[in-house]
Amino acid sequence: MQKNGHLLITLPDGTQVKFGQECITGTENESVDHLPKLYLNPERGRKLDAIRIINVFAEMNFVLDENGKLARKADMFTKRTIRPRTEITHVDTAAEALTVSLSEKAKVDLPYMAGLTEKSEDEIENELTGIVFRDIGTAYAGFYNPDFFDLKTYPLVTADEFLSGNVRRKLATHRAVQEKLQAAGKTDLAEALNVSIAALEKVQPKDLTASEISVRLGATWIPEEDIKAFVFELLQPGWRGERFIQVRYSEISGEWRIEGKNADLYNVSANVTYGTKRVNAYSIIEDSLNLKDTRVYDLIEDEYGKEKRVLNMKETILAQQKQSLIQEAFRDWLWKDPKRRDRLTSLYNERFNSTRPREFDGSHLTFPGMNPEITLRPHQANAIA
């Protein structure tokens, strides 16, 4: 029933609810039973369900003022609230065709773009040089056979996609493929990669210097040979140690292992300077490589005659002091030699400083079916892209 601009509705439990709606009138005993089953579960008949349904219905069809009273009908009664979809069938330039293709197909679709512009696919690709690229991937150079290499068989992608990801590996692959093509006499194909190589060179991340790289003993990217060189230079093992001591790293388990730790028995550096009488420097270095704190345990018998391990605090503190000395010695040693510094910084940059994040651009997007009163901000459109 309509009272004072509000609709009075009686719920199944007898509760009456006022609802600010002007276009529905009824009797005093009007209930929610006449609402579609989509909105109200008749088996439950809860007051909360009915109130929630009524509120949703009000928000969809009416605008209330700050006091909760009816202000006006929703926009859907007076004007268009959905932007119609308009199909673009012709554009003049390749750049416009690219925008339409990305919006409609979410990719660079050359046949579709050719149909829009009435130009050949080769003409469109030439006009978009530097804007789209053929992505030949990042496989090793031996994967590409110069006799069967055809650049047209590789996907055409936009610059923001091509110039992102592991750009160092992409550049290395393009250069290697270009060299193979030149060696095979495929000069035209080799020169076709010049644009891609030039673009990749411009977006290479700035190399980090040794002072900007923090390294600790145990970094898995440092080669075994360098760790072994550090151990030998620090501890100066005798002929027996040089023969039997080896440094190994397992790619599967991620674990370092020093073989022959007890082969250098009478080395003062290993047993006194950088080690203790309970644990030598080779064992301490192995713990450091595996990012473990060295601990020393004693075996004792409990009241039942069973052996158990008990931490020896004094020997553990002494061993960990030696561990700190070895860590400090490694930091001083690592960058001391210029050739080793250049080689390791290059290795670090190649492995950990090669990725360029993709910069998405949503400026080409259209949103059919969206309210024309709503305009997305650039960062919102970019997130959708």
N, C-alpha and C positions, 0 to 999 in steps of 0.2 A: 504494500500500500504506500502511496506517495504522501509524505507529510513534510511541510516546510522545506521543500527542495531536496529532501532525502528520501531514499527508498527504505521502507521498513520491511525486513524479511524475517520470517519465523523459521528457526532451525528445527531439525527433527526432535531435539530434546526440549522444545518449547522456548528456547532463548531467542530473543528478538535482537536483530542487528540492524543498525542504520547504515545505509549505503548511499553515498552521494552520487546518484545517477538520475538523469532527468528523462530518459527516453523509455523507461520501463514503468508501467503502472499495473496495478493488480488489486486483488482483494486484500483484506486485512489479514487473512490467514494464508497468504501466498507463501509457499515453502520453496526450498532448494531442490525439491524432487523433479521440477521441470527442467533443470539444467541438464545438458548433455552428459552421458556417462563418462565421456572423456575427461570431464572436469571434476566429477565427484564419484567416489567409489561407494555405490549404494550398499555394499555389504558391510562397510565400516561405519558410515554415517556419522563420523566424528565432527564435532563442532569446529575443531582446528582446521580440518580439511576444507570445510565449507567456507570458513573465513578467509583462508589462504586463496581459495579459488576466486572468491569475490574480489579480493584485493588485486589479484593478477588481472582479472577482467577489467577492473577500474583503471589500472595503470595503462592498459592497452587502448582503451577507448575514451578516457576522459583525463583532463588536467585539473588538478585541485589546487586551491590557493594555500597559503601558509597556514590557514586555520583548518584545513582539511575539507573545505566546502568546494562545491563545484565551481570552477572558473570558466571553463570552456570545453568544447569537444576537442578530441585529439586531432592532430593535423591530417590524419588519414580521411577525415570527413570533408575536408575543404581543399586539399592540394595533394599533388603527387609526392609520395614519401619513398618511392623506390626508383632508382635510376634505371631506365630501360637499357637493354643491351643493344648496341649498334654495331653491326658487322661492317668492318672496313674491307672493301673489295679492291681498292686501287690506291696506290701512293706514287709519288713522283721520284723519290730518291732511294738509294740503297739504305741510307741511315734510317729513314722513316720505315722502310720495310723491316729492318732489324728490330726497331722498337715494337712494331706490331707482332713480329714473330715471337719475341720474348714475352710479350703480354699474352698472346693467344696460345702459343705452343710451349712456352717455358724453355725454349732452346733456339739455336740458330738453325732454322729449317730453310735450306737454300731453295728447294723446289717451291715451297710455299711463297718465299720472298720473290722468286722469279715470276710467279703468277700474279703477284701484286703489282710489280713494276713493269712487266712485259719486257724484261731484260734477261739475258742469258745468265746462268749461274756463275760462269767465269767473270762476266762483267761485274756482277754484284760483289764477288769475292775480291776482285781487284780494287773496287771503290772503297771497300772496307778494310784495306790493308792497314795494319796497325791497330785496328779496332777488334778484329776477330783473328784467331790464329788456328793453325792446324796443330793439334796436340798429338805428338808422336809417342807420348808416354815417357817412362823413365827406366825402361829395361836396359840391360847391359848392351854395349855396342855390338857384340857378336850376334845378338838377336836379329839385327837388321841386315838383310842380304841386299847388297847394292843392285844385283841383277833383277830383283823383283820389287825394289822399293818404289812405291807410288804414293806421293804425298796426298793425293786426292782421296785415298782410302781411309785416311785418319780423320777423326771427328773435328768439326769446326766449332770452336768455343769462343766465348767472349774474353776480353782482355782481363777482366777481374777474376775469372776462373783460371785462365792460363798463367797469369803472373802471381799465383799464390801457391801455397803448399811448399814442398821442398824445392825451392828455386835453384839451389846449388846443384842438386842432382839433375834437374831438368836441363840446366845449362851444360853440365858435363856430358849428358846424353846427346844433346843437339850438336855439340862440338865434335864428339866422337863419330857420330853418324855423318856429319859433314866431311870429316877427314876420310872416312871410308868411301864416300861417294866421289870425292876428288881423286882418291887413289884408283878408283875404278873407272875414271874418265867420265863420270856423270856430272859434268860441270854445271849444267842448268839446274839440276836437282839440288846440288850443293849450294848454289847461290840463292835458291828459293828459301833456304833456311836462314839467310842473313838477317831478315827482319825479325824473326823470332829470337835469334841469338842476341841481337842488339837490344831488344826489349828486355830480355832476361838479364843482361848485363847491367841495365839501369836499376833493377830492383833487388840486386844482391844485398843481403844484410851487411852492415859494416862489421869488419872483423874485430873481434875482441883481442886485446893484448894480454900478455902474461899477467900484468898487474891487475887485470879485471877478472881473471879466472881463479876461483878458489878451489884448491885441490887438496885432498887429504890422502894419506896412505890407505889404500883400499879402493880407490876409484877404479871401476872396472874397465874404463875406456883406455887406461894406460897399458901399453903392451907389456907382455911378460918379460921381454928382453930388458926393458927399462927398469923394472922392479929388480930383476936379477943384477943388473949393473949397479943399482943403488946398494943392494945387500953386500955385494963383493967390495965395492969401494968403501963402504962404511966399516965393515968388519975385517977386511983383509984376511980372508981364510987362507990356510996353508994348502999345499998341493992336494992333500986328501979331500979337503973341503971343496976346492975348485972342481975336483973330479966327480964328486958324488952329490953335491948340493944343486938342486934344480928348483925353479919356481914354475908352478903350473896353475892355470886358471881353467875351470870347467864352465863352458857356456851353458851347459844343461842345468847344473845345480847352482851356478853363480858363486862357487866357492873357490877360494885360493888355497893352495897347498904347497908347502916347502918340503921337498924330499931331501933326506939325508941330514936332518936337523942335528943329529948327534955325531956326524962324521968329523966335526971340527972340535975335538975334545979339549985341546990345550990352548985355545985361542983366548987371550986375555980380553980382547975387545968384546968377544961373544959372551964370556962368562963373568966378567967383572965390570967393564966400562958401560956396556949396554945390556948386561944380563946380570943374573944373580946365581948363587950357588944352587938354588932350587929350580930355576927356569932360565935357559939361555936365551940369547938375543934372537936366535932363529925362531924359537917358539913364540916369543913376544911379537916379532914381526908378523908371523902367521896370524896371530890373534888380531893384530892391527889391520891386516889386509882383509879380514873377515868382519871388521867393525865390532870386535869384542874387546871388553876390558879383561886384561889378564888377571886370573885368580889362582891362588895357590891353596891347595887343600892338603890336610893331613889325614892319614888313615888311622882310626882308633877302633878299639873293640868296645861294644856296649855291654850292658850287664848280662846279655844273653850270649855273649861270645861271638857276635856277628860284627863284621867290619863295616864301618860307615865313614863317610867323608865329612870332615869338619874344616871350615874355612880358617886358614891361618892369616889373621889380620896383619901381623907384622910383615910377613913375607909378601903378602898381597900388595900392601902399600908400597913396599920397596920395588916390586916388579912394575907397578903402575907408574912409579916415578921414572923408571927406565923406559917405559913405553912412551911417556911424554917426551923424553929426550930424543927417542928415535923419530917420533912424529915431527918434532922441530927440525931435526937433521934432514929429514926428507923434504920439507918445505924449502929449506935453504939450498938443497942439492938440485932440486928439480929444474929450476930455471937458470942455474948457474952457467951451463954450457950453451953458447949461442945457437949452435946447430940443433941441439936437442930442444931448446926453447921454441925455435921456429917450427920444427917438425910437430911438436905436441900442440902448439897453439893452432896450427893448421888443421890437425886432426880434431881438436875440440870444436873449432868453428864448423868443420864439415859435418860433424855428428850432431851438434847441439845448437848451432846457430845458423840453420839453413832454412828455416820455415818462415814464410811470409803469410800473415793472416789475410784472408780474403775480405775485400771491401765491397760489400753488396750495395747495389744501386737499384732502388725501387721506383725511380722517377718515370719509368716507362709503363708502369702498371696502371690499369684501369680496374674499377670495381663495379661491374654490373650487378644490379640488385641492391646496392647500398644507398642509404638515404643521401640525397644530393645536398642536404644541409650539413653533412659531415665531411670535413676535409682532413685527411690524415697528414700528420706532420712528417717531414722527411725521414726521421729516424724510424717512424712506424712503418712507412712504406718500405724502407730498406730492410727492416726485420722480416716483413712478409716475403720479400724477394729472396 
